[in-house]
Amino acid sequence: MKNEKTLLALRKKAGLTYGETARMPNLNKVAELLKEIGVECNVTTWSCMKYGSAAGCRYITNGGTRDYDGYRLKVPQIGMNINSTDTYYSWNNQRYAEELVKLIDETIG
């Protein structure tokens, strides 16, 4: 399998227990893996601007505003729509990895 490293990284991320850490593979690489095994998916580059605020104030300041670049992955078979620029992406990516590993295991048998 060409994308074996991506699959191993997904499995590692999906199998974490409390206190363990692992990086989520790049969504572009995940899309390559899914296409390799025959799962329909769509990946696009994505960017967004996030505004910062000063010391918890509810107004926008120029100091913390920043552009973020990433990817958006859609997997229609399981209704998944992942955006790596989302605010809570890092909180949810273990669940994404679990769902992707389950789909991959079902696909490759």
SULJO-V382129 format. One record per backbone hydrogen bond with DSSP energy under -0.5 kcal/mol. CO is the residue of the C=O (numbers start at 1). NH is the residue of the N-H. E is the energy in kcal/mol with one decimal. If there is no record, write none. Layout:
CO_NH_E / CO_NH_E
This chain:
1_4_-1.0 / 3_7_-1.9 / 4_8_-2.6 / 5_9_-2.2 / 6_10_-2.3 / 7_11_-2.5 / 8_12_-2.2 / 9_13_-2.4 / 10_14_-2.7 / 11_15_-1.6 / 13_16_-1.0 / 17_20_-2.3 / 26_29_-0.6 / 26_30_-2.1 / 27_31_-2.2 / 28_32_-1.7 / 29_33_-2.2 / 30_34_-2.6 / 31_35_-2.5 / 32_36_-2.1 / 33_37_-1.6 / 34_39_-3.0 / 35_38_-0.9 / 38_40_-0.5 / 42_74_-2.8 / 44_72_-2.5 / 46_70_-3.2 / 48_68_-3.1 / 50_66_-2.3 / 52_61_-2.0 / 53_55_-0.6 / 54_57_-2.3 / 61_52_-0.5 / 66_50_-2.7 / 68_48_-2.1 / 70_46_-2.7 / 71_84_-2.7 / 72_44_-2.0 / 73_82_-3.1 / 74_42_-2.1 / 75_78_-1.3 / 75_79_-0.6 / 75_80_-2.1 / 76_79_-0.7 / 80_75_-2.5 / 82_73_-2.7 / 83_86_-1.7 / 86_89_-1.4 / 88_92_-1.5 / 89_93_-1.5 / 92_95_-0.6 / 92_96_-1.9 / 93_97_-2.3 / 94_98_-2.3 / 95_99_-2.3 / 96_100_-2.5 / 97_101_-2.7 / 98_102_-2.1 / 99_103_-2.2 / 100_104_-2.7 / 101_105_-2.8 / 102_106_-2.1 / 103_107_-2.0 / 104_108_-2.9 / 105_109_-1.2
